[in-house]
Amino acid sequence: MKKTKLKTAFLGILAALTLGLFAVGCSKSDDNNGPNLEKNLYKITVALSDVDVSRDFVSIAVAGGTATGKTDVWKVNGTPRAGESAIGLNKNDFGAGTKTYVIESTEPIAAFSGSVQIINYGAGLPISLKIEKGDKVVVNENITLTGDGSDFTKSYSF
């Protein structure tokens, strides 16, 4: 009895999916130009001051890809990172003083994703984060984390 109900439910779902695909595949809005994916160059500038590597937590990750699926499209501070599909920075990359990293796409990309998590466990921690899409600034964050456990956590996708 249970097998019959499961089989009926499965066939019903399969029929609905097939009908849905048929309806979408036969819509009048078809064009032969393929998908219209917006492609842009991205530039991410992040500066942290006075990271305490023994206490603070820093995780910055950036990934993206071209319309053809190429993902190793990054350079950091002007140095190409061939073979790296994502760029990650942590507290050891920043150390004492102010350190700035500029992460740029080397080719126009159709999809971008980035995330930042910084947790402060000591003295004030100034943060500057800017994301540029093409020639337009889409993110511009300038804050200072103060107090034990204060954090800055965000995810971005364009």
C-alpha positions, 0 to 999 in steps of 0.5 A: 500500500505504501509503495503504491502511494509513493509511486503515485506521488512520484508520478504526480510530481514528475508529471507536474515538472514535465508540464512546467518545463513544457510550458516554459519551453514553449513560451513566446519570449524565446530569443536566439541571443541566449541569456542576457548576463550582465558582465562587469569588472569588480574591485574590492578594497579592504583595509583593517587597522590594528588587527590583533592576530592572537585575539581577533577573527577575520574572514574575507572571501570573494568568488565569481565567474564569467558567463563561460564558467571561468572562475580563476579571474582574480588578482590581489594587489596587482598580482594575478592569482591563476588557478584560484577560483576564490580569494580568501584573507584572514587575520594573518594577512593583516597583522599589526598596523594598517593593511590594505588589499585590493582584489580585482577581477581580471575579466568581466564576470557575470556572477559575484559573491563575497562575504566578510566576518570580522570579530573584535576581541580587543582594542578598537578595530577600524574597518574600511570595505568598498566594492566597485561594480564597473565604475560604480561603488555599490558598497562603502562601509567605514566602521570601527568595532569596539568592545569584546565580541563586536562583529561585522558580518555581511554577505554580498552577491551581484 
